[in-house]
Amino acid sequence: MKKNTIDIITLGCSKNLVDSEKLMKQLEANGYKVTHDSDHPQGEIAVINTCGFIGDAKEESINMILEFCQAKEEGRLKKLFVMGCLSERYLQELKGEIPQVDKFYGKFNWNDLLNDLGKSYHSEFAIERHLTTPSHYAYLKISEGCDRKCSYCAIPIITGRHVSRPMEEILDEVRLLVSQGVKEFQVIAQELTYYGVDLYKKQMLPELIEKMAEIPGVEWIRLHYAYPAAFPEDLFRVMREHDNVCKYMDIALQHISDNMLQKMRRHVSKVETYRLIERFREEVPGIHLRTTLMVGHPGETEEDFEELKEFVRKARFDRMGAFAYSEEEGTYSAQNYSDDIPEEVKHRRLDELMAVQQEISADLTHAKIGKEFKVIIDRKEGDYFIGRTEFDSPEVDPEVLIKDEGQNLVIGSFYQVKVYDADDFDLYATLI
């Protein structure tokens, strides 16, 4: 057990990761040594940043808390603190059920942890973070919360109303990160396309991204978690006109049948969804679309599901994830629908949908053989340097493998490569 060392464990999404990075910077400013997601935590204090989105994530968070409770009981840990989405949502229940935790914090009051340690918040480091990602890329959170009221989603219950960060504060953070060597920005929010509506009374995502693109040193900007209804169309022009705005859009569509879109309270129709995909591909040639779909929501018939499979075949998404509906207490679905689709049916549908996509992914990946791409190198692994194209986000998308033949590639640098082979997901390339 190392004195004045704190272990931070982050569960869940990249938005949680940003919170952990900000806390780490504050703890370091107060004299602590901080480790992140260590395989062998050795600090006398641990902080677990939890996820509370769906059942599996909640279970993972609870298991992690209990594991650290055991370490505390065995004398391997002095203090245990818990923050994040799970404790934001279930604060009172967790306090009662897991008394070994010294204190629970929500998602937004983690500064109180500093006070409870007898330390203070350093406002001069308000936009600074201890990056846990490779030093050449960072996640950039531009807002919190969500004003959408999708039937199945607990996020608005956890995070509250949409709150945009002031544009100048975001741009200052980008300039600071560039000065520290960051070249690539993954722009994230619960709902990107609503950015600015609360502060500026209009959608300001296109303007924000354009201003970011004009900052010297910003090599790649990639957009995550857009919403299809009322999409800010000026973003098409920004993506088209700025080479450093990646031709990539992560937009969760969830379903295609009008029956399901209505039940899910998505405020968009089948026709509008198809048209939006067409617009993306017309206005931003070469764009790669990533989406997430859901199966097994209450009321989904076999006809609805067949329509969804047909949609995947027609749309040919470059990247696609899917998940089975999980009832979340407090949501519109939980209060108004019966979770009446058997688990085995949900999982059969999920497997069928992903099988359709796997064939498409393999086709699209193999179509890149013989083509040239600009890649950024993330790491060295065995005999290969591992990189990504502008169409690939870290952690979730395919990678480009370049055989180490003594080229001395620099991590975080860009190279031109030519693809000579592919498997179902990844590409194999040589330097040009």
C-alpha positions as CSV (number, residue, x, y, z in Angstrom):
1,M,0.0,0.0,0.0
2,K,1.7,3.2,-1.2
3,K,1.1,6.3,0.9
4,N,-0.2,9.4,-1.0
5,T,-1.1,7.2,-4.0
6,I,-4.7,7.0,-5.4
7,D,-5.9,4.4,-7.9
8,I,-8.7,5.6,-10.2
9,I,-10.8,2.9,-11.9
10,T,-13.0,4.1,-14.8
11,L,-16.0,2.0,-16.0
12,G,-18.3,2.8,-18.8
13,C,-18.0,5.3,-21.6
14,S,-15.5,7.9,-22.8
15,K,-17.5,10.6,-21.1
16,N,-16.8,9.0,-17.8
17,L,-13.1,8.8,-18.8
18,V,-12.9,12.6,-19.2
19,D,-14.3,13.1,-15.7
20,S,-11.7,10.7,-14.3
21,E,-8.9,12.6,-16.2
22,K,-10.1,15.9,-14.7
23,L,-10.2,14.4,-11.2
24,M,-6.7,12.9,-11.7
25,K,-5.3,16.4,-12.6
26,Q,-6.9,17.9,-9.4
27,L,-5.5,15.1,-7.2
28,E,-2.0,15.6,-8.7
29,A,-2.3,19.3,-8.1
30,N,-2.9,18.4,-4.5
31,G,0.3,16.3,-4.2
32,Y,-1.0,12.8,-4.9
33,K,0.5,10.2,-7.2
34,V,-2.4,8.8,-9.3
35,T,-2.6,5.6,-11.3
36,H,-5.4,4.8,-13.7
37,D,-7.0,1.3,-14.4
38,S,-4.0,-0.4,-12.9
39,D,-3.9,-4.2,-13.1
40,H,-2.4,-4.2,-9.6
41,P,-3.7,-1.2,-7.6
42,Q,-1.3,-0.3,-4.8
43,G,-2.6,3.0,-3.5
44,E,-4.0,3.5,0.0
45,I,-7.1,5.2,-1.6
46,A,-9.2,4.0,-4.5
47,V,-11.9,5.9,-6.5
48,I,-14.2,3.9,-8.8
49,N,-16.0,5.9,-11.5
50,T,-19.1,3.8,-12.2
51,C,-21.4,3.3,-15.2
52,G,-25.2,2.9,-14.7
53,F,-26.5,2.8,-18.3
54,I,-27.8,-0.8,-18.7
55,G,-27.9,-4.0,-16.6
56,D,-24.5,-5.4,-17.6
57,A,-22.7,-2.2,-17.0
58,K,-24.4,-1.8,-13.6
59,E,-23.4,-5.4,-12.7
60,E,-19.8,-4.7,-13.7
61,S,-19.7,-1.6,-11.5
62,I,-21.2,-3.4,-8.5
63,N,-18.7,-6.3,-8.8
64,M,-15.8,-3.8,-9.0
65,I,-17.0,-2.0,-5.9
66,L,-17.3,-5.3,-4.0
67,E,-13.8,-6.4,-5.1
68,F,-12.3,-3.2,-3.6
69,C,-14.5,-3.6,-0.5
70,Q,-12.8,-6.9,0.0
71,A,-9.4,-5.4,-0.4
72,K,-10.3,-2.8,2.2
73,E,-11.5,-5.5,4.6
74,E,-8.2,-7.4,4.1
75,G,-6.2,-4.2,4.9
76,R,-4.9,-3.7,1.4
77,L,-6.8,-0.4,1.1
78,K,-7.5,2.4,3.5
79,K,-10.2,4.3,1.8
80,L,-12.7,3.6,-1.0
81,F,-14.8,6.2,-2.8
82,V,-17.3,5.7,-5.5
83,M,-18.5,8.3,-8.1
84,G,-20.2,8.4,-11.5
85,C,-23.5,7.4,-13.1
86,L,-24.4,4.4,-10.9
87,S,-24.1,6.3,-7.7
88,E,-25.8,9.4,-9.2
89,R,-28.8,7.1,-9.9
90,Y,-28.8,4.9,-6.8
91,L,-27.1,7.0,-4.1
92,Q,-29.3,6.1,-1.2
93,E,-29.6,2.4,-2.0
94,L,-25.9,2.0,-2.4
95,K,-25.1,3.8,0.9
96,G,-27.4,1.3,2.7
97,E,-26.3,-1.8,0.9
98,I,-22.5,-1.3,0.7
99,P,-21.4,0.5,3.9
100,Q,-17.8,-0.4,3.4
101,V,-17.5,2.5,0.9
102,D,-16.3,5.6,2.7
103,K,-18.4,7.9,0.6
104,F,-20.5,7.9,-2.6
105,Y,-20.6,10.8,-5.0
106,G,-22.8,11.4,-8.0
107,K,-21.7,12.3,-11.5
108,F,-21.2,16.0,-11.0
109,N,-20.1,16.6,-7.4
110,W,-16.8,14.8,-7.4
111,N,-15.1,18.0,-6.4
112,D,-16.5,17.3,-2.9
113,L,-14.1,14.3,-2.8
114,L,-11.2,16.8,-2.7
115,N,-12.7,18.6,0.3
116,D,-13.3,15.2,2.1
117,L,-9.6,14.5,1.6
118,G,-8.8,17.8,3.2
119,K,-7.7,19.2,-0.2
120,S,-8.9,22.0,-2.4
121,Y,-10.1,22.5,-6.0
122,H,-7.6,24.3,-8.2
123,S,-9.7,26.5,-10.5
124,E,-6.5,27.4,-12.5
125,F,-6.6,23.8,-13.8
126,A,-10.3,23.8,-14.6
127,I,-9.8,22.8,-18.3
128,E,-6.7,20.6,-17.7
129,R,-6.6,16.8,-17.4
130,H,-4.2,14.0,-16.9
131,L,-4.7,12.2,-20.2
132,T,-5.0,8.4,-19.9
133,T,-5.2,7.9,-23.7
134,P,-2.0,7.8,-25.8
135,S,-0.7,11.3,-25.9
136,H,-1.6,12.0,-29.5
137,Y,-5.4,11.8,-29.1
138,A,-8.0,12.9,-26.5
139,Y,-11.7,12.8,-25.9
140,L,-13.3,16.2,-25.9
141,K,-16.6,16.4,-24.0
142,I,-18.6,19.4,-25.3
143,S,-21.8,19.0,-23.2
144,E,-23.5,17.0,-20.5
145,G,-27.0,15.6,-20.2
146,C,-29.8,15.1,-22.7
147,D,-33.1,16.7,-23.4
148,R,-34.4,13.7,-25.6
149,K,-36.9,11.5,-24.0
150,C,-36.3,8.2,-25.8
151,S,-38.5,5.5,-24.2
152,Y,-35.8,3.1,-23.2
153,C,-33.0,5.4,-22.1
154,A,-32.1,6.2,-18.5
155,I,-29.4,8.7,-19.4
156,P,-31.6,11.8,-19.0
157,I,-32.6,10.4,-15.6
158,I,-29.0,10.1,-14.6
159,T,-27.4,13.2,-16.2
160,G,-30.3,15.6,-16.3
161,R,-31.0,18.3,-18.9
162,H,-28.6,19.1,-21.7
163,V,-26.0,21.6,-20.7
164,S,-23.5,22.9,-23.3
165,R,-20.0,24.0,-22.4
166,P,-19.2,27.6,-23.6
167,M,-17.6,27.5,-27.0
168,E,-14.6,29.6,-26.0
169,E,-13.9,27.3,-23.1
170,I,-13.9,24.2,-25.4
171,L,-11.6,26.0,-27.9
172,D,-9.2,27.0,-25.1
173,E,-9.1,23.3,-24.1
174,V,-8.3,22.3,-27.6
175,R,-5.5,24.8,-27.9
176,L,-4.1,23.6,-24.6
177,L,-4.2,20.0,-25.6
178,V,-2.6,20.8,-29.0
179,S,0.3,22.5,-27.1
180,Q,0.7,19.2,-25.1
181,G,1.0,17.1,-28.3
182,V,-2.6,16.1,-29.0
183,K,-3.3,15.8,-32.7
184,E,-6.6,14.0,-32.9
185,F,-9.9,14.8,-31.1
186,Q,-12.8,12.5,-30.5
187,V,-15.7,15.0,-29.9
188,I,-18.2,13.4,-27.5
189,A,-21.5,14.2,-25.8
190,Q,-24.7,12.4,-24.9
191,E,-26.2,14.2,-27.9
192,L,-23.8,16.2,-30.1
193,T,-26.4,17.8,-32.4
194,Y,-28.1,19.6,-29.6
195,Y,-24.9,21.5,-28.8
196,G,-25.5,25.2,-28.2
197,V,-29.3,25.2,-28.1
198,D,-29.3,26.0,-24.4
199,L,-26.5,28.6,-24.5
200,Y,-26.9,30.2,-27.9
201,K,-30.6,29.4,-28.7
202,K,-29.5,27.5,-31.9
203,Q,-27.6,24.4,-32.9
204,M,-23.9,25.5,-32.9
205,L,-22.1,22.2,-33.6
206,P,-21.2,23.2,-37.2
207,E,-19.7,26.5,-35.9
208,L,-17.8,24.8,-33.1
209,I,-16.3,22.1,-35.4
210,E,-15.3,24.7,-38.0
211,K,-13.5,26.8,-35.3
212,M,-11.8,23.7,-34.0
213,A,-10.7,22.8,-37.5
214,E,-9.0,26.2,-37.9
215,I,-6.8,25.8,-34.9
216,P,-3.2,25.0,-36.0
217,G,-2.1,21.5,-35.0
218,V,-5.6,19.9,-35.0
219,E,-5.0,17.1,-37.5
220,W,-8.2,15.0,-37.0
221,I,-11.6,15.7,-35.5
222,R,-14.0,12.8,-35.2
223,L,-17.7,13.1,-34.2
224,H,-19.5,10.8,-31.8
225,Y,-23.1,10.3,-30.7
226,A,-25.3,12.4,-33.0
227,Y,-29.1,12.2,-33.1
228,P,-31.0,11.9,-36.4
229,A,-33.9,14.2,-35.8
230,A,-33.3,17.9,-36.8
231,F,-29.7,17.2,-37.9
232,P,-27.7,20.4,-38.3
233,E,-27.2,20.4,-42.0
234,D,-24.4,23.0,-42.2
235,L,-22.3,20.2,-40.7
236,F,-22.2,18.6,-44.1
237,R,-20.4,21.6,-45.5
238,V,-18.0,21.8,-42.6
239,M,-17.1,18.1,-43.1
240,R,-16.7,18.5,-46.8
241,E,-14.6,21.7,-46.7
242,H,-12.2,20.9,-43.9
243,D,-9.8,18.0,-44.5
244,N,-9.1,17.6,-40.8
245,V,-12.7,16.9,-40.0
246,C,-12.8,13.1,-40.5
247,K,-15.4,11.8,-42.9
248,Y,-16.9,9.8,-40.1
249,M,-20.2,10.1,-38.2
250,D,-21.4,8.1,-35.2
251,I,-25.1,8.5,-35.3
252,A,-27.3,6.1,-33.2
253,L,-30.4,5.2,-35.3
254,Q,-31.8,2.4,-33.0
255,H,-34.5,1.2,-35.5
256,I,-36.1,1.8,-38.9
257,S,-39.7,0.6,-38.6
258,D,-42.1,3.5,-38.1
259,N,-43.9,1.3,-35.5
260,M,-40.8,1.0,-33.4
261,L,-39.5,4.5,-33.9
262,Q,-42.8,5.8,-32.6
263,K,-42.8,3.4,-29.6
264,M,-39.2,4.4,-28.9
265,R,-40.2,8.1,-29.0
266,R,-37.4,8.9,-31.5
267,H,-39.2,11.8,-33.3
268,V,-38.0,10.7,-36.7
269,S,-39.5,8.5,-39.4
270,K,-38.3,5.7,-41.6
271,V,-38.4,8.0,-44.7
272,E,-36.5,10.7,-42.9
273,T,-33.9,8.2,-41.7
274,Y,-33.2,6.9,-45.2
275,R,-33.1,10.4,-46.5
276,L,-30.6,11.5,-43.9
277,I,-28.3,8.6,-44.8
278,E,-28.6,9.6,-48.5
279,R,-27.8,13.2,-47.7
280,F,-24.6,12.2,-45.8
281,R,-23.4,10.2,-48.7
282,E,-24.3,12.8,-51.3
283,E,-22.9,15.8,-49.4
284,V,-19.8,14.2,-47.9
285,P,-18.4,11.7,-50.4
286,G,-16.5,8.8,-48.8
287,I,-18.1,9.3,-45.4
288,H,-18.1,6.3,-43.1
289,L,-21.2,5.9,-41.0
290,R,-21.2,4.2,-37.6
291,T,-24.6,3.4,-36.0
292,T,-26.1,1.5,-33.1
293,L,-29.3,-0.4,-33.3
294,M,-31.6,-2.1,-30.7
295,V,-33.6,-5.3,-30.9
296,G,-36.3,-6.6,-28.5
297,H,-37.8,-3.3,-27.5
298,P,-41.4,-3.9,-26.2
299,G,-43.7,-4.1,-29.2
300,E,-41.1,-5.2,-31.7
301,T,-42.8,-7.8,-34.0
302,E,-41.1,-10.2,-36.3
303,E,-42.1,-7.9,-39.2
304,D,-40.4,-5.0,-37.5
305,F,-37.3,-7.0,-37.0
306,E,-37.3,-8.2,-40.7
307,E,-37.6,-4.5,-41.7
308,L,-34.6,-3.8,-39.5
309,K,-32.5,-6.5,-41.1
310,E,-33.5,-5.2,-44.6
311,F,-32.4,-1.7,-43.5
312,V,-29.0,-3.0,-42.5
313,R,-28.7,-4.7,-45.9
314,K,-29.7,-1.6,-47.8
315,A,-27.8,1.0,-45.7
316,R,-24.5,-1.0,-45.6
317,F,-23.1,0.8,-42.6
318,D,-19.4,0.9,-42.4
319,R,-19.5,0.3,-38.6
320,M,-22.5,-1.0,-36.7
321,G,-23.1,-2.1,-33.1
322,A,-26.3,-3.5,-31.7
323,F,-27.7,-4.5,-28.3
324,A,-30.8,-6.2,-26.9
325,Y,-33.3,-4.1,-25.0
326,S,-32.8,-4.0,-21.2
327,E,-35.6,-2.5,-19.1
328,E,-34.4,0.4,-17.1
329,E,-36.5,1.5,-14.1
330,G,-37.9,5.0,-14.4
331,T,-37.9,5.1,-18.2
332,Y,-41.0,5.6,-20.3
333,S,-40.8,2.0,-21.5
334,A,-40.6,0.6,-18.0
335,Q,-43.6,2.7,-16.9
336,N,-45.8,2.2,-20.0
337,Y,-44.8,-1.0,-21.8
338,S,-44.5,-4.6,-20.7
339,D,-41.0,-6.1,-21.3
340,D,-42.7,-9.1,-23.0
341,I,-40.2,-10.3,-25.6
342,P,-38.4,-13.4,-24.2
343,E,-34.7,-13.1,-23.6
344,E,-34.0,-15.9,-26.0
345,V,-35.9,-14.1,-28.8
346,K,-34.0,-10.9,-28.1
347,H,-30.6,-12.7,-28.3
348,R,-31.6,-14.6,-31.5
349,R,-32.5,-11.3,-33.1
350,L,-29.3,-9.7,-32.0
351,D,-27.2,-12.6,-33.4
352,E,-29.1,-12.5,-36.7
353,L,-28.6,-8.8,-37.0
354,M,-24.9,-8.9,-36.3
355,A,-24.5,-11.8,-38.7
356,V,-26.0,-9.6,-41.5
357,Q,-23.6,-6.8,-40.6
358,Q,-20.6,-9.1,-40.3
359,E,-20.9,-10.0,-44.0
360,I,-21.2,-6.3,-45.0
361,S,-18.2,-5.3,-42.8
362,A,-16.1,-8.0,-44.4
363,D,-17.1,-6.8,-47.9
364,L,-16.4,-3.2,-47.1
365,T,-13.1,-4.0,-45.5
366,H,-11.9,-6.2,-48.4
367,A,-12.9,-3.5,-50.8
368,K,-10.0,-1.4,-49.3
369,I,-7.4,-3.8,-50.6
370,G,-5.1,-2.0,-53.0
371,K,-6.1,1.5,-51.7
372,E,-3.9,4.1,-50.0
373,F,-4.7,5.7,-46.7
374,K,-3.3,8.1,-44.2
375,V,-2.9,6.4,-40.8
376,I,-1.9,7.5,-37.3
377,I,0.2,5.0,-35.3
378,D,-1.3,4.2,-31.9
379,R,1.1,1.5,-30.6
380,K,3.5,-1.3,-31.3
381,E,2.2,-4.8,-30.6
382,G,4.4,-7.9,-31.3
383,D,5.7,-7.8,-34.8
384,Y,3.2,-5.0,-35.9
385,F,2.7,-1.3,-35.6
386,I,-1.0,-0.7,-35.1
387,G,-2.6,2.3,-36.7
388,R,-6.0,3.8,-37.7
389,T,-7.4,5.6,-40.7
390,E,-9.6,8.7,-40.4
391,F,-12.5,6.2,-40.6
392,D,-11.6,4.4,-37.4
393,S,-12.2,5.6,-33.9
394,P,-10.0,4.2,-31.1
395,E,-11.2,1.1,-29.1
396,V,-14.3,0.5,-31.2
397,D,-13.3,0.4,-34.9
398,P,-11.0,-1.7,-37.1
399,E,-7.2,-1.1,-37.1
400,V,-4.4,-1.1,-39.7
401,L,-1.5,-3.5,-39.1
402,I,1.9,-2.7,-40.5
403,K,4.6,-5.3,-40.2
404,D,7.7,-4.1,-38.4
405,E,10.5,-4.4,-40.9
406,G,12.9,-1.9,-39.2
407,Q,11.0,1.2,-40.4
408,N,11.1,2.8,-36.9
409,L,7.6,4.2,-37.1
410,V,6.9,6.9,-34.5
411,I,3.9,6.5,-32.2
412,G,1.5,9.4,-32.8
413,S,2.8,10.2,-36.2
414,F,1.0,10.0,-39.6
415,Y,2.1,7.8,-42.5
416,Q,0.8,7.0,-46.0
417,V,0.2,3.2,-46.4
418,K,-1.2,0.9,-49.0
419,V,-3.5,-2.0,-48.0
420,Y,-2.5,-5.4,-49.3
421,D,-4.7,-7.7,-47.3
422,A,-7.7,-7.7,-44.9
423,D,-9.6,-10.0,-42.6
424,D,-13.2,-9.5,-41.5
425,F,-12.3,-6.3,-39.5
426,D,-8.7,-5.3,-39.8
427,L,-6.5,-4.1,-42.6
428,Y,-2.8,-5.1,-43.4
429,A,-0.7,-2.5,-45.1
430,T,2.8,-1.5,-46.1
431,L,4.3,2.0,-46.0
432,I,4.4,3.9,-49.3
